[in-house]
Amino acid sequence: MSCHKAIPTIALIGGIGSGKSAVANKVKSLRPVKVIDADQIGHDVLEFPEVQQKIREHFGNAVFNEQGKIERSQLAKIVFGESKKHQDSLKRLEELVHPEIHRKLEQEILSARATKKVDAILIDAAIILEAGWKDLCDLIVFIECPFEQRLKRVIQNRGWSSAELEKREKQQYPLSEKLKLTNYIVHNNHDLDTAAQELSSFIETL
């Protein structure tokens, strides 16, 4: 990639358990890319004292452990579910944390661009569309993976049930909607190397 071109920022989206993080990190072994993990930023934001204070005010002490840290599993019970109360709680939590995550994502993108050492910035953010952060990206890549495979992954890696996966997916845009906004599709249903190579080849064309 010639140095006068702006470094593209690419959002990786897909179903839960589609292997977005694994593909992004594998691409790092093939070319100089910066991977920004929005999930990790989301965890970091929950450590901010001002965010913790707002969460305590709204959700009470039950979501904090003895060390004064937020118990994410307790918070998840309150915000993920079918009921109106669940949905209202999720909306409130998002109002508290999303602006902070957006700000931090912006900072990371700017600092990666400033180094000029990468030829693409990959944002691994499951809810980039739902949160209205599309403005941060130049392109959207969809990581395609069949439901059975994704379910197997979340059972192994997160200890979820099929019902839990479906419940969480309902909080996100339908995959058909995500596909409409996609610039490119990477297939992650065979092996990781092939998927990473596909994404690397796409970056090469930019």
N, C-alpha and C positions, 0 to 999 in steps of 0.2 A: 504494500500500500504506500503510495507516495505521500511525503510528509506534508504537502500543502493541503491535503484533504482533512476535513474535520474527522475526529475519531468517532465512529458511530456508536451509539448506545442502543443495545439490543435487549429487549425484555424477553425473558423465557417464560412462557406460560404453558399450561396443560392441566390435565386432571391431577388430583392429589395422588402422589405415589408414582407419577410418570417418570421420575428420575431426572428432574430438571437440574438439581444440584450435582448429581453424579456426572451428567453430561457436561455441565459447565466446567467442573473441576478437571475432567478428562481433557477438555479442549486446551486447558492451561499447559498440558504436556506437549501440545502440538504447535502452539503459537503464543506470542506475547499478548494475552488478554488479561483484563482486570475483571474479576468476578466480585460482584457486590451482592451479598446475601441479605436480602431484606428481612428474612425471618430472624436472623441473628440481630439485626438492627432493632427489630421489634422486641426481642428479649432484652437488649441493652437499654432500650427506652423505659422498660418496666423498672429499671434500677434508678432512673432519675428521681431524686427526692420530690420534685414538684409534681411529677406524674403519680408517684406513689401516694402523695398527699391527696390528690384529686380522686384516685381510686379508693382510698380509704374513706373519703367523705361520701362517695357514692355507693360503694359496695360493702363497706363496713370492715371490721377486723377479721371476719371469717376467712377472707381470701389471703391473709398473711400468716406466715409460720412464726415460730417462737423467735427466730432470728430477725424478724421484721422484714423478711423477703416475701414477695408475692408468690403464692402457691398457684402456679399456672393451671394445675389440674382442677383446683377448686374454682378458679375463674372460668375455666372451660365449661364446668357444669352449669354455671349461671348463664353463660352467653350462647352456648350451642344447644339448640332444641327447636321444636316446632311451635311452642306456645308464643303468644303475643309478648309475654313477660321476657322470655328468652330473647326474642327479636329486639325488643326495646333495650334490653341490657347490652346486647351486642352493639347496637347503634350508639349507645352512650359510651361504651368502651372505645369504639372507633373514633368518636368525636374527641376523646381524651388523647389517644395515642397517635392517630394518623398524621396530624400536623407535624408532630415531632419526628416521625419516621420519614415523612416527605422532606423535611429540612435536612435530615442527616443523609438521606439518599443524594440530595442535591450537592451537599458538601463533598461527598465521596466521588461523585461524577466529576465535579470541577477539579478535585485534586488529582484524579486519574488522568484527566485531559492535560493538566498542567505538566505532568511528568514527561509527556510525549514518548513514553517507553512502551506503550501498548498500541495494538492496531484495532482493538475493539473493547468496549466495556459491556459485559454481560450482567444484566440485572436479574437475579433469581428471586422473583417475587410472585408468590402464588396469587395474590389479590391485587395486582397492579391495576387491572381494569376496574375492579369493584371499588377500589379506593380512590379512583379518579387521578391516578398518577401517570396516565398515558403521556402527559405533556413532557415527562422526563425522557421519553424514548424516541429514537428515530425509527426503529423497526421493531416488529413483534415476530418472534419465532415460536411456533407451537410444537411442543414435544409430544408426539403421538405415541400412545401406549394403550393396549387393550385393557378393559376393566379387570379381567381375571388376573392379569399380571400385576396390575396396580394393587388389587386387593391382596394378593400374595405378599407384596412388598410391605404394605402397611400392617399386615398381621405380624410379619417377621420383625419389622423395624420399630413399630410403634405399639404393638400389642392391641391394635384396634380389631373390632368385629366388622363384618360386612355392613351392619346397621349403622355403626359409627361412621364408616366411610361415606355412606349415602347421606347421613345427617349433615356431615361437614360439607359435602359437595353441594348440598341444597343451599348453603350460605353463599355459594359462588355463582357467577354467571354460568348458564348451561354451556357445555363444551361446544355445542353447535353455534352459539353466539360468539364464543371466543375464536372459533375457526374463521368466522366472517371478518374478523379484525386482523387476521394473521397475514404476514408478508411471505412467510416461508414455513414449511413443515419438515421437521426432523423425525424420523421413525426410530423409536427406542424400543422395538419389540424383539430384536434379535440379540445383539451384544453391544455393550457400551462403546467399544472401539469404533464400530461402524457408525453409531449415532454421532460420536464426537467428530469423526472424520467428515460426516455429512455437514455438520455445523461449521467446521473449520473451512470446508470448501466453499460454503455460502459466504463466510466472512471474506474469503479470498476474492470473491467477485465484486465486493463493495468498492 
